[in-house]
């Protein structure tokens, strides 16, 4: 995009829309109020917590996304659902054990509960 991280943060919706327009598909921009841009438009995830700012969280999100794609969901549905499950699992893990020290591996149990109610 040839812009700084600060510029992305100044207008996150514009940045994620620009990436989606340029590359197509769906784009997830993690952060406070994770954004998902796809052909149908922009969605803001209202869930998640500061404890998610730790190593491996993006990998956990990618794993959930890949699992949904492997099950045959389309890319936009998968991006929305993966983002939602990831954030809600993190919220449940934080409720159970606190935000401090939250690890990506802490999400697996809760993600499984969310996917298999």
Backbone as JSON Lines, residues from 0, in Angstrom:
{"i":0,"aa":"X","n":[0.82,-1.19,0.0],"ca":[0.0,0.0,0.0],"c":[0.86,1.26,0.0]}
{"i":1,"aa":"X","n":[2.13,1.09,0.29],"ca":[3.05,2.22,0.32],"c":[2.63,3.31,1.29]}
{"i":2,"aa":"X","n":[2.1,2.89,2.45],"ca":[1.77,3.84,3.51],"c":[2.3,3.27,4.83]}
{"i":3,"aa":"X","n":[2.41,4.11,5.81],"ca":[2.93,3.68,7.11],"c":[1.85,2.97,7.92]}
{"i":4,"aa":"X","n":[2.29,2.27,8.94],"ca":[1.35,1.64,9.87],"c":[0.47,2.71,10.51]}
{"i":5,"aa":"X","n":[1.06,3.84,10.83],"ca":[0.29,4.94,11.42],"c":[-0.82,5.4,10.48]}
{"i":6,"aa":"X","n":[-0.53,5.44,9.19],"ca":[-1.54,5.85,8.22],"c":[-2.68,4.83,8.15]}
{"i":7,"aa":"X","n":[-2.34,3.56,8.24],"ca":[-3.37,2.52,8.27],"c":[-4.25,2.73,9.5]}
{"i":8,"aa":"X","n":[-3.63,2.97,10.65],"ca":[-4.38,3.13,11.89],"c":[-5.24,4.39,11.89]}
{"i":9,"aa":"X","n":[-4.83,5.41,11.15],"ca":[-5.62,6.64,11.06],"c":[-6.98,6.4,10.42]}
{"i":10,"aa":"X","n":[-7.02,5.5,9.44],"ca":[-8.28,5.21,8.75],"c":[-8.3,3.73,8.39]}
{"i":11,"aa":"X","n":[-8.51,2.9,9.4],"ca":[-8.51,1.46,9.21],"c":[-9.57,0.99,8.2]}
{"i":12,"aa":"X","n":[-10.8,1.53,8.23],"ca":[-11.78,1.09,7.23],"c":[-11.33,1.36,5.8]}
{"i":13,"aa":"X","n":[-10.74,2.51,5.54],"ca":[-10.26,2.83,4.19],"c":[-9.13,1.88,3.79]}
{"i":14,"aa":"X","n":[-8.25,1.57,4.73],"ca":[-7.12,0.68,4.43],"c":[-7.6,-0.71,4.07]}
{"i":15,"aa":"X","n":[-8.51,-1.27,4.86],"ca":[-8.95,-2.63,4.59],"c":[-9.79,-2.69,3.31]}
{"i":16,"aa":"X","n":[-10.56,-1.65,3.06],"ca":[-11.32,-1.6,1.8],"c":[-10.39,-1.51,0.59]}
{"i":17,"aa":"X","n":[-9.33,-0.72,0.72],"ca":[-8.36,-0.59,-0.39],"c":[-7.69,-1.93,-0.68]}
{"i":18,"aa":"X","n":[-7.3,-2.65,0.36],"ca":[-6.68,-3.96,0.17],"c":[-7.64,-4.93,-0.5]}
{"i":19,"aa":"X","n":[-8.9,-4.93,-0.04],"ca":[-9.89,-5.84,-0.62],"c":[-10.16,-5.48,-2.08]}
{"i":20,"aa":"X","n":[-10.25,-4.19,-2.36],"ca":[-10.5,-3.76,-3.75],"c":[-9.34,-4.16,-4.66]}
{"i":21,"aa":"X","n":[-8.12,-4.02,-4.15],"ca":[-6.93,-4.32,-4.95],"c":[-6.76,-5.82,-5.19]}
{"i":22,"aa":"X","n":[-6.92,-6.62,-4.13],"ca":[-6.65,-8.05,-4.23],"c":[-7.89,-8.92,-4.42]}
{"i":23,"aa":"X","n":[-9.07,-8.38,-4.1],"ca":[-10.29,-9.18,-4.17],"c":[-10.41,-10.06,-2.94]}
{"i":24,"aa":"X","n":[-11.33,-11.0,-2.99],"ca":[-11.52,-11.91,-1.86],"c":[-12.01,-11.18,-0.63]}
{"i":25,"aa":"X","n":[-11.52,-11.61,0.51],"ca":[-11.85,-10.98,1.79],"c":[-10.57,-10.67,2.53]}
{"i":26,"aa":"X","n":[-10.58,-9.58,3.29],"ca":[-9.4,-9.14,4.03],"c":[-9.8,-8.91,5.48]}
{"i":27,"aa":"X","n":[-9.0,-9.46,6.39],"ca":[-9.22,-9.27,7.82],"c":[-8.11,-8.36,8.34]}
{"i":28,"aa":"X","n":[-8.49,-7.26,8.97],"ca":[-7.54,-6.35,9.6],"c":[-7.75,-6.43,11.1]}
{"i":29,"aa":"X","n":[-6.85,-7.18,11.76],"ca":[-6.94,-7.38,13.2],"c":[-6.69,-6.07,13.94]}
{"i":30,"aa":"X","n":[-7.25,-6.01,15.14],"ca":[-7.04,-4.86,16.01],"c":[-8.29,-4.62,16.82]}
{"i":31,"aa":"X","n":[-8.29,-3.56,17.6],"ca":[-9.47,-3.21,18.38],"c":[-10.6,-2.91,17.4]}
{"i":32,"aa":"X","n":[-11.59,-3.77,17.38],"ca":[-12.64,-3.68,16.37],"c":[-12.13,-4.25,15.06]}
{"i":33,"aa":"X","n":[-11.79,-5.56,15.06],"ca":[-11.29,-6.21,13.85],"c":[-12.25,-5.96,12.7]}
{"i":34,"aa":"X","n":[-11.7,-5.64,11.55],"ca":[-12.48,-5.34,10.35],"c":[-12.36,-6.47,9.34]}
{"i":35,"aa":"X","n":[-13.48,-6.8,8.71],"ca":[-13.49,-7.78,7.64],"c":[-14.12,-7.12,6.43]}
{"i":36,"aa":"X","n":[-13.35,-7.0,5.35],"ca":[-13.85,-6.42,4.11],"c":[-13.96,-7.53,3.07]}
{"i":37,"aa":"X","n":[-15.11,-7.6,2.45],"ca":[-15.34,-8.59,1.4],"c":[-16.21,-8.0,0.32]}
{"i":38,"aa":"X","n":[-16.58,-8.8,-0.66],"ca":[-17.42,-8.3,-1.74],"c":[-18.75,-7.7,-1.27]}
{"i":39,"aa":"X","n":[-19.27,-8.18,-0.13],"ca":[-20.54,-7.67,0.38],"c":[-20.4,-6.39,1.2]}
{"i":40,"aa":"X","n":[-19.17,-6.0,1.5],"ca":[-18.97,-4.78,2.26],"c":[-18.07,-4.99,3.46]}
{"i":41,"aa":"X","n":[-18.2,-4.1,4.42],"ca":[-17.32,-4.07,5.59],"c":[-18.1,-4.48,6.84]}
{"i":42,"aa":"X","n":[-17.48,-5.34,7.64],"ca":[-18.07,-5.77,8.91],"c":[-17.07,-5.46,10.01]}
{"i":43,"aa":"X","n":[-17.58,-4.98,11.15],"ca":[-16.76,-4.7,12.32],"c":[-17.11,-5.73,13.39]}
{"i":44,"aa":"X","n":[-16.1,-6.4,13.92],"ca":[-16.32,-7.36,14.99],"c":[-16.32,-6.62,16.33]}
{"i":45,"aa":"X","n":[-17.43,-6.71,17.06],"ca":[-17.51,-5.98,18.34],"c":[-16.93,-6.73,19.52]}
{"i":46,"aa":"X","n":[-16.38,-7.9,19.28],"ca":[-15.87,-8.74,20.36],"c":[-14.35,-8.74,20.36]}
{"i":47,"aa":"X","n":[-13.77,-9.35,21.38],"ca":[-12.32,-9.39,21.52],"c":[-11.9,-8.55,22.7]}
{"i":48,"aa":"X","n":[-10.62,-8.64,23.05],"ca":[-10.13,-7.94,24.23],"c":[-8.64,-7.66,24.09]}
{"i":49,"aa":"X","n":[-8.09,-6.78,24.9],"ca":[-6.67,-6.41,24.8],"c":[-5.71,-7.58,25.02]}
{"i":50,"aa":"X","n":[-6.15,-8.63,25.7],"ca":[-5.29,-9.79,25.9],"c":[-4.9,-10.47,24.6]}
{"i":51,"aa":"X","n":[-5.62,-10.17,23.54],"ca":[-5.35,-10.78,22.24],"c":[-4.12,-10.19,21.57]}
{"i":52,"aa":"X","n":[-3.54,-9.17,22.13],"ca":[-2.33,-8.55,21.57],"c":[-1.11,-9.35,22.03]}
{"i":53,"aa":"X","n":[-1.08,-10.6,21.62],"ca":[0.03,-11.48,22.0],"c":[0.4,-12.36,20.81]}
{"i":54,"aa":"X","n":[1.6,-12.89,20.88],"ca":[2.12,-13.72,19.79],"c":[1.25,-14.93,19.51]}
{"i":55,"aa":"X","n":[1.03,-15.19,18.25],"ca":[0.3,-16.38,17.84],"c":[-1.18,-16.19,17.62]}
{"i":56,"aa":"X","n":[-1.72,-15.04,18.02],"ca":[-3.16,-14.82,17.85],"c":[-3.56,-14.79,16.38]}
{"i":57,"aa":"X","n":[-2.73,-14.17,15.56],"ca":[-3.03,-14.17,14.12],"c":[-2.94,-15.57,13.53]}
{"i":58,"aa":"X","n":[-2.01,-16.37,14.05],"ca":[-1.91,-17.76,13.59],"c":[-3.16,-18.54,13.98]}
{"i":59,"aa":"X","n":[-3.68,-18.29,15.19],"ca":[-4.91,-18.96,15.62],"c":[-6.07,-18.57,14.71]}
{"i":60,"aa":"X","n":[-6.17,-17.29,14.39],"ca":[-7.22,-16.82,13.48],"c":[-7.06,-17.48,12.11]}
{"i":61,"aa":"X","n":[-5.85,-17.54,11.61],"ca":[-5.6,-18.17,10.31],"c":[-5.98,-19.64,10.32]}
{"i":62,"aa":"X","n":[-5.71,-20.32,11.43],"ca":[-6.07,-21.74,11.55],"c":[-7.57,-21.95,11.52]}
{"i":63,"aa":"X","n":[-8.29,-21.1,12.24],"ca":[-9.76,-21.19,12.23],"c":[-10.28,-20.91,10.83]}
{"i":64,"aa":"X","n":[-9.73,-19.9,10.19],"ca":[-10.13,-19.55,8.82],"c":[-9.87,-20.72,7.87]}
{"i":65,"aa":"X","n":[-8.69,-21.3,7.94],"ca":[-8.35,-22.43,7.07],"c":[-9.26,-23.62,7.29]}
{"i":66,"aa":"X","n":[-9.61,-23.89,8.55],"ca":[-10.5,-25.01,8.86],"c":[-11.88,-24.8,8.24]}
{"i":67,"aa":"X","n":[-12.37,-23.58,8.3],"ca":[-13.68,-23.29,7.71],"c":[-13.64,-23.4,6.19]}
{"i":68,"aa":"X","n":[-12.58,-22.9,5.59],"ca":[-12.44,-23.02,4.13],"c":[-12.36,-24.48,3.71]}
{"i":69,"aa":"X","n":[-11.65,-25.29,4.48],"ca":[-11.51,-26.71,4.17],"c":[-12.84,-27.44,4.26]}
{"i":70,"aa":"X","n":[-13.77,-26.89,5.03],"ca":[-15.1,-27.5,5.16],"c":[-16.06,-27.04,4.06]}
{"i":71,"aa":"X","n":[-15.58,-26.16,3.19],"ca":[-16.38,-25.77,2.04],"c":[-17.11,-24.45,2.15]}
{"i":72,"aa":"X","n":[-16.92,-23.72,3.25],"ca":[-17.53,-22.4,3.33],"c":[-16.82,-21.46,2.35]}
{"i":73,"aa":"X","n":[-17.56,-20.49,1.83],"ca":[-16.91,-19.54,0.92],"c":[-16.02,-18.6,1.71]}
{"i":74,"aa":"X","n":[-15.18,-17.88,1.01],"ca":[-14.15,-17.06,1.66],"c":[-14.75,-15.96,2.53]}
{"i":75,"aa":"X","n":[-15.8,-15.32,2.06],"ca":[-16.36,-14.23,2.85],"c":[-17.03,-14.75,4.12]}
{"i":76,"aa":"X","n":[-17.83,-15.81,4.0],"ca":[-18.44,-16.42,5.18],"c":[-17.37,-16.89,6.16]}
{"i":77,"aa":"X","n":[-16.34,-17.5,5.62],"ca":[-15.26,-18.01,6.46],"c":[-14.55,-16.88,7.2]}
{"i":78,"aa":"X","n":[-14.3,-15.78,6.52],"ca":[-13.62,-14.65,7.15],"c":[-14.47,-14.08,8.28]}
{"i":79,"aa":"X","n":[-15.77,-13.91,8.04],"ca":[-16.66,-13.39,9.07],"c":[-16.72,-14.34,10.26]}
{"i":80,"aa":"X","n":[-16.98,-15.62,9.98],"ca":[-17.15,-16.6,11.05],"c":[-15.86,-16.82,11.83]}
{"i":81,"aa":"X","n":[-14.74,-16.9,11.13],"ca":[-13.45,-17.09,11.81],"c":[-13.16,-15.93,12.74]}
{"i":82,"aa":"X","n":[-13.41,-14.72,12.28],"ca":[-13.18,-13.53,13.1],"c":[-14.06,-13.55,14.33]}
{"i":83,"aa":"X","n":[-15.32,-13.91,14.16],"ca":[-16.26,-13.97,15.27],"c":[-15.87,-15.04,16.29]}
{"i":84,"aa":"X","n":[-15.6,-16.24,15.82],"ca":[-15.22,-17.34,16.71],"c":[-13.93,-17.01,17.46]}
{"i":85,"aa":"X","n":[-12.96,-16.47,16.76],"ca":[-11.67,-16.1,17.35],"c":[-11.87,-15.1,18.48]}
{"i":86,"aa":"X","n":[-12.63,-14.06,18.24],"ca":[-12.84,-13.01,19.24],"c":[-13.68,-13.51,20.42]}
{"i":87,"aa":"X","n":[-14.74,-14.25,20.14],"ca":[-15.57,-14.77,21.22],"c":[-14.82,-15.79,22.07]}
{"i":88,"aa":"X","n":[-14.02,-16.63,21.43],"ca":[-13.21,-17.59,22.18],"c":[-12.23,-16.86,23.1]}
{"i":89,"aa":"X","n":[-11.64,-15.78,22.61],"ca":[-10.72,-14.99,23.42],"c":[-11.45,-14.34,24.59]}
{"i":90,"aa":"X","n":[-12.66,-13.87,24.34],"ca":[-13.43,-13.27,25.42],"c":[-13.77,-14.29,26.5]}
{"i":91,"aa":"X","n":[-14.14,-15.49,26.08],"ca":[-14.45,-16.55,27.05],"c":[-13.2,-16.95,27.83]}
{"i":92,"aa":"X","n":[-12.08,-17.06,27.14],"ca":[-10.84,-17.41,27.82],"c":[-10.44,-16.32,28.81]}
{"i":93,"aa":"X","n":[-10.62,-15.07,28.44],"ca":[-10.29,-13.96,29.34],"c":[-11.23,-13.93,30.54]}
{"i":94,"aa":"X","n":[-12.51,-14.23,30.3],"ca":[-13.46,-14.27,31.41],"c":[-13.08,-15.36,32.41]}
{"i":95,"aa":"X","n":[-12.57,-16.47,31.9],"ca":[-12.22,-17.6,32.76],"c":[-10.89,-17.41,33.49]}
{"i":96,"aa":"X","n":[-9.9,-16.78,32.81],"ca":[-8.55,-16.75,33.37],"c":[-7.91,-15.36,33.39]}
{"i":97,"aa":"X","n":[-8.6,-14.36,32.87],"ca":[-8.04,-13.01,32.83],"c":[-7.37,-12.72,31.5]}
{"i":98,"aa":"X","n":[-7.26,-11.45,31.18],"ca":[-6.64,-11.02,29.92],"c":[-5.12,-11.13,29.96]}
{"i":99,"aa":"X","n":[-4.53,-10.84,31.11],"ca":[-3.07,-10.88,31.21],"c":[-2.58,-12.3,31.03]}
{"i":100,"aa":"X","n":[-1.62,-12.46,30.15],"ca":[-1.03,-13.77,29.91],"c":[-1.85,-14.64,28.97]}
{"i":101,"aa":"X","n":[-2.87,-14.07,28.33],"ca":[-3.69,-14.84,27.39],"c":[-2.81,-15.33,26.24]}
{"i":102,"aa":"X","n":[-2.9,-16.61,25.96],"ca":[-2.13,-17.23,24.88],"c":[-3.07,-17.7,23.78]}
{"i":103,"aa":"X","n":[-2.55,-17.76,22.59],"ca":[-3.35,-18.25,21.46],"c":[-3.88,-19.66,21.74]}
{"i":104,"aa":"X","n":[-3.08,-20.48,22.38],"ca":[-3.52,-21.85,22.68],"c":[-4.7,-21.89,23.65]}
{"i":105,"aa":"X","n":[-4.91,-20.82,24.41],"ca":[-6.04,-20.77,25.33],"c":[-7.37,-20.7,24.59]}
{"i":106,"aa":"X","n":[-7.36,-20.34,23.33],"ca":[-8.59,-20.17,22.56],"c":[-9.18,-21.48,22.07]}
{"i":107,"aa":"X","n":[-8.37,-22.52,21.93],"ca":[-8.82,-23.76,21.29],"c":[-10.04,-24.37,21.96]}
{"i":108,"aa":"X","n":[-10.02,-24.48,23.27],"ca":[-11.14,-25.08,24.01],"c":[-12.42,-24.31,23.75]}
{"i":109,"aa":"X","n":[-12.35,-22.99,23.82],"ca":[-13.54,-22.16,23.67],"c":[-14.01,-22.1,22.21]}
{"i":110,"aa":"X","n":[-13.07,-22.09,21.29],"ca":[-13.45,-22.11,19.87],"c":[-14.21,-23.39,19.55]}
{"i":111,"aa":"X","n":[-13.74,-24.48,20.1],"ca":[-14.42,-25.77,19.87],"c":[-15.84,-25.73,20.45]}
{"i":112,"aa":"X","n":[-16.0,-25.16,21.62],"ca":[-17.34,-25.03,22.21],"c":[-18.26,-24.18,21.34]}
{"i":113,"aa":"X","n":[-17.71,-23.11,20.78],"ca":[-18.52,-22.23,19.94],"c":[-18.93,-22.89,18.64]}
{"i":114,"aa":"X","n":[-18.03,-23.64,18.05],"ca":[-18.31,-24.3,16.77],"c":[-19.23,-25.52,16.96]}
{"i":115,"aa":"X","n":[-19.08,-26.19,18.11],"ca":[-19.88,-27.39,18.42],"c":[-20.71,-27.16,19.68]}
{"i":116,"aa":"X","n":[-21.75,-26.32,19.58],"ca":[-22.51,-26.0,20.79],"c":[-23.23,-27.23,21.38]}
